[in-house]
Amino acid sequence: MTDGAHDHPSIDRRVTDLEVVAVTQAESITDLRRRVAELENGEPPPPPPPPPPSGDWWNVRVAEAEKLRGLPRGPRVADPVAHTQRVDLDGVLEDVIVRDVDGIGVRAVPGAQRFAWSIVDGCGSVDLARPKETRRTAVNLGPSDNPDIGAVEVERVIIRNSVWSGLAGPRGHGHTMIDCELTNNTTSGASFTTKPGEACASKLWSSRNSGWDRPWVHDETAGGLWFDGQHHDGGRDGWVHGGLIERCADWGIFCEQSPGPFDIIDTVIRDCEKAIRVVGSDATITGCVLQCGQGVWAGVDQRNNPLRVNAQHNYVDLSTWDGGGHAWGWFHAGHESVPVTWQSNHNIFVLPSLDAELFRAAGQALTWDQWRSRGFDADSEVLI
């Protein structure tokens, strides 16, 4: 600063404010001038982007996720109301136990708003001769024959021992599951590939702006969380944030036919057959810890929907890979004309060896070096 500058308070203000704020945020001289003008007009600067993970961040992520096991859930009262017949969710339903219902245990109806602090145990059915909306899931947030149900919030609910699957949200807009526990929700032995299918802990389909916040999903005999966007039916915009998913016999998370975005963020998935399955969707996977036999298994669906996967800053432990299926990558499976966009970088891989063909590009098995030669994970790391 030249002599005499202190005679001009406006100059001093610019130095103290804009040198600290605008200069540090500017990417160019033009951008600096824009930020100066914004600050002078009283507009606050945007917050800086979060820094990328550093250090042994994956251990911190696992420790945070394991705290989900100890969250209080279920009824807060000493003597909760117990139901052995279906309960309609109209308005707010809290502090109840619904058990051993032959069919849906809790069903949302127009006016449904919130279901919380409850337990649903041993409900559902696999009787295919019955109408679809009176069987299957233990908790149904939006019957597909009733599109008038709005957003429903489900919080601190335990759903367990369901016959077919735990919670479904067909054609829902704005459904949010918060701090829920789902376990052992396919006692009938149904699976994704057998009849009756669609067996999992929880499924949202033809839904928009719906997802799971901090779910604890564990010890499932089929799949974990399933988001089926149904391109042709308007579903999109889903998420799984900050969850712990462990010991599922199939995938931890399955995203199908979603034009996106479907975000999987800061979630730990371990001891499942596959961590994440993506088919015909637009999925972003960020800050996750994946410790399963397979990491991300992606493919093109039979409706020829585009496949887009963006996986950044994840910790992917593939050391238990058994040589079958996908470990990290995608396939076309006879749909080579369908566009595929795979972006992955800044990840950390734990591999059994550098010679293991764990990676897939259009279905072709590749080693780590071959995978990187295709331009993928250029700045990722490998641990042996």
Secondary structure, DSSP 4 states (H G I P E B T S, - for coil): --TTGGG-HHHHHHHHHHTTTHHHH-SSHHHHHHHHHHHHTTPPPPPPPPPPP-SSHHHHHHHHHHGGGGS--S-SSSS-EEESS-EEE-SEEESEEEE--BB-SEEE-TT--EEES-EEES-BB--TTS-GGGSBEEEESS-TT-TT----EEES-EEES-SSEEEEEET-BS-EEES-EEE---TT---SSSSS---EEEEEES-EEEEEES-EEEEESSEEEEEE--GGGT-EEEEEES-EEEEESSEEEEEES--S-EEEES-EEESSSEEEEEESSEEEEES-EEESSEEEEEE--TT---EEEEEES-EEE-TT--S-S-SEEEE-SS-TTS-EEEEEES-EEE-S-TT---EEETTEEE-HHHHHHTT-STT-EEE-
